[in-house]
Amino acid sequence: MTRMDTHPIEAPATAPSAGGTSLHRFANPGRFLRLSGAVLPWLTAAAVALTVAGLGWGLLLAPTDWQQGDAARIMYVHVPSAWLASAGYFSLALASLFSLVWRHPLADLAAVEIGPVGAGFTALCLATGSLWGKPMWGAWWVWDARLTSVLVLLFLYLGHIVLVRAFDDPVRGYRSGAVLALIGVVNLPIIKFSVEWWNTLHQPASIKFTEAPSIAPGMLWPLLIAAIGFSLSFAAIVTARLRAAVMERRIRGLLLARAVSR
């Protein structure tokens, strides 16, 4: 039995609260599929173009770092991946909040599809961080506060992926996964401020909202373009996965209805 059997995606399981009414405008699967179908090609094209432009500029044309040399070029992959590791988990927690509080019909599916994508970017962040750390620190891995907290983030992603699939009743899996996602949010500020709270090997952020960037413009712009491209790629992948999940659920509903009518 799937969640469709007890809470059809075509309508909320409970009446939406006043605060969640606008959120339910896009809960109808047909409306979501039409909107996402129109947006996804443009989103994908922009993601590919900006990612290629940012990485090409950064890896091939940007100036060499005066201290770290060409080894610093890995930041054009590492920094956007690190940003999306945390931002992806925040979106996972947000979807979980919509599920628990407003019972948004698409929130559970969104959380399920965000998890693997976020875990992938987190793994990429850790892998590129190790590649960068070897020439800088002389080791592939150190139990640095930033690295350790990002590793915990990967375990939270993997725990959510396993937990939502661990129950025969999908609703219990969704609820358990949502609770884990919300509890895990406490790790995000630890990741963000770990280099300030503890004495770590990891360098502090070069881009801050409250201060001028400490990175040269010739390196800053390709980094920003790559970060936007990675972010759009994350959104495009999740949207495509969510579309597939909605269509799969609708097909299962139609097959179930046909079986019951016989």
C-alpha positions in Angstrom: 0.0 0.0 0.0 1.3 3.4 -0.9 0.5 6.7 0.6 -1.9 7.4 -2.2 -4.2 4.7 -0.8 -4.9 6.8 2.3 -3.9 10.4 1.3 -4.4 11.0 -2.4 -2.0 13.6 -3.8 -4.9 15.2 -5.7 -6.2 16.7 -2.4 -4.7 17.6 1.0 -5.2 15.0 3.7 -6.6 17.8 5.9 -7.9 21.2 5.2 -5.1 23.7 4.8 -4.7 26.4 7.4 -4.9 30.0 6.5 -1.2 30.3 6.5 -0.8 27.4 4.2 -3.6 28.2 1.7 -1.2 29.8 -0.9 1.1 26.8 -0.6 -1.7 24.5 -1.7 -2.2 26.3 -4.9 0.5 24.2 -6.4 -0.5 21.0 -4.7 -2.6 19.8 -7.6 -0.4 17.3 -9.5 -1.8 18.5 -12.9 -1.0 22.1 -12.2 2.5 21.2 -10.9 3.3 19.1 -13.9 2.2 21.8 -16.3 4.1 24.5 -14.5 7.3 22.5 -14.0 7.1 21.2 -17.6 7.2 24.7 -18.9 10.0 25.8 -16.5 12.2 22.8 -16.5 13.7 23.2 -20.1 14.7 26.8 -19.4 16.0 25.9 -16.0 18.1 23.1 -17.3 19.5 25.2 -20.2 20.4 28.1 -17.8 22.0 25.6 -15.3 24.1 24.0 -18.0 25.2 27.3 -19.6 26.1 29.0 -16.3 27.9 25.9 -14.9 30.0 25.4 -18.0 30.7 29.2 -18.2 31.7 29.4 -14.5 33.8 26.2 -14.5 35.4 27.1 -17.8 36.3 30.6 -16.7 37.5 29.4 -13.3 39.5 26.4 -14.2 41.0 27.7 -17.4 41.1 31.5 -17.5 41.0 32.8 -13.9 44.3 34.0 -12.3 46.3 31.6 -10.3 46.1 32.0 -6.5 49.3 33.6 -5.3 49.6 31.4 -2.3 48.1 28.0 -3.2 48.8 28.0 -6.9 46.6 26.0 -9.3 45.5 23.7 -6.5 43.0 26.5 -5.5 41.1 26.1 -8.7 39.3 23.2 -7.2 37.3 25.8 -5.2 35.2 26.4 -8.3 33.7 23.0 -7.7 34.2 22.7 -3.9 32.6 26.0 -2.8 29.4 25.7 -4.8 29.1 22.1 -3.7 29.5 23.1 -0.1 27.0 25.9 -0.4 24.4 23.4 -1.9 25.1 20.8 0.7 23.8 23.1 3.4 21.2 24.9 1.2 19.9 21.5 0.0 19.4 20.3 3.6 17.7 23.5 4.5 15.2 22.9 1.6 14.8 19.3 2.9 13.9 20.6 6.3 11.6 23.2 4.8 9.7 20.5 2.9 9.5 18.5 6.1 8.0 21.5 7.9 5.4 21.9 5.2 4.6 18.3 5.5 4.2 18.2 9.3 2.5 21.6 9.8 0.5 22.2 6.6 0.2 18.6 5.3 1.3 19.8 1.8 0.6 17.0 -0.6 3.8 17.5 -2.5 6.0 18.1 0.5 6.7 14.5 1.3 7.6 13.7 -2.3 9.8 16.8 -2.5 11.7 15.7 0.6 12.2 12.2 -0.7 13.7 13.6 -4.0 15.8 16.3 -2.4 17.6 13.8 -0.1 19.7 11.9 -2.8 20.5 15.1 -4.7 21.7 16.8 -1.5 23.7 13.8 -0.5 25.4 13.8 -3.9 26.5 17.4 -3.6 27.6 16.8 0.0 29.7 13.8 -1.1 31.2 16.0 -3.9 32.0 18.7 -1.3 33.8 16.2 0.9 35.7 14.6 -2.1 36.9 17.9 -3.5 37.7 19.1 0.0 40.0 16.1 0.4 41.6 16.7 -2.9 42.2 20.3 -1.9 43.4 19.4 1.6 46.1 17.0 0.5 48.5 19.6 -1.1 47.5 22.3 1.5 47.5 20.2 4.7 49.5 17.2 3.7 46.6 14.8 4.5 43.5 13.7 2.7 41.4 14.0 5.8 41.7 15.7 9.2 39.1 15.7 12.0 38.6 19.4 11.5 35.4 21.0 12.9 34.2 22.0 9.5 35.0 18.7 7.8 33.5 16.7 10.6 30.3 18.7 10.7 29.9 18.3 6.9 30.5 14.6 7.3 27.7 14.6 9.9 25.5 16.3 7.3 26.2 13.5 4.8 25.1 11.0 7.5 21.9 13.0 8.1 21.1 12.9 4.4 21.8 9.2 4.2 19.7 8.6 7.4 16.8 10.5 5.9 17.1 8.4 2.6 17.0 5.2 4.6 14.3 6.2 7.1 11.7 7.3 4.6 11.9 3.9 3.0 12.2 1.8 6.2 8.5 1.4 6.9 5.8 -0.7 5.2 3.5 2.3 5.8 4.9 5.1 3.7 3.2 7.7 5.8 5.2 6.6 8.9 8.4 6.8 6.9 7.5 10.3 5.7 6.8 11.5 9.2 9.9 9.9 10.7 12.1 11.4 8.0 10.5 14.8 8.5 11.3 14.7 12.2 14.9 13.7 11.5 15.3 16.4 8.9 14.1 19.1 11.4 16.3 17.8 14.2 19.3 17.8 11.9 18.9 21.6 11.1 20.9 22.2 14.3 24.0 21.1 12.4 23.7 23.9 9.8 24.9 26.7 12.0 27.6 24.5 13.3 28.9 24.1 9.8 28.6 27.8 9.1 30.3 29.1 12.2 32.7 26.2 13.0 35.7 28.1 11.7 34.9 31.0 14.1 33.9 28.9 17.1 36.9 26.6 17.1 40.5 26.7 16.0 40.4 24.8 12.7 42.6 24.2 9.7 39.8 25.2 7.4 40.2 28.8 6.1 37.4 31.3 6.9 34.9 32.4 4.3 36.2 34.6 1.6 32.7 36.0 0.7 30.7 37.5 3.5 27.5 39.6 3.4 28.8 42.0 6.0 32.2 42.6 4.5 33.9 43.2 1.2 35.1 39.9 -0.4 38.7 39.0 0.3 39.0 37.3 -3.1 40.2 39.0 -6.2 37.5 40.0 -8.7 39.0 37.8 -11.4 38.4 34.8 -9.2 35.2 36.0 -7.6 33.1 36.3 -10.7 33.6 32.8 -12.1 33.0 31.5 -8.6 29.7 33.3 -8.3 28.7 32.2 -11.8 29.6 28.6 -11.0 27.7 28.8 -7.7 24.5 30.0 -9.6 24.9 27.3 -12.2 25.3 24.6 -9.5 22.2 26.0 -7.7 20.1 25.9 -10.9 21.4 22.4 -11.6 20.3 21.3 -8.1 16.8 22.8 -8.7 16.6 21.3 -12.2 17.5 17.8 -10.9 15.1 18.0 -8.0 12.3 19.3 -10.3 12.9 16.5 -12.8 12.9 13.8 -10.0 9.8 15.3 -8.5 8.0 15.3 -11.8 8.8 11.6 -12.3 7.6 10.8 -8.7 4.3 12.6 -9.3 3.7 10.9 -12.6 4.6 7.5 -11.1 2.2 8.1 -8.2 -0.6 9.1 -10.7 0.0 6.0 -12.8 -0.1 3.8 -9.7 -3.4 5.5 -8.7 -4.9 4.8 -12.1 -3.8 1.1 -12.0 -5.2 0.8 -8.5 -8.5 2.3 -9.5 -8.7 0.0 -12.5 -7.9 -3.0 -10.4 -10.6 -2.1 -7.8 -13.2 -1.5 -10.5 -12.8 -5.0 -11.9 
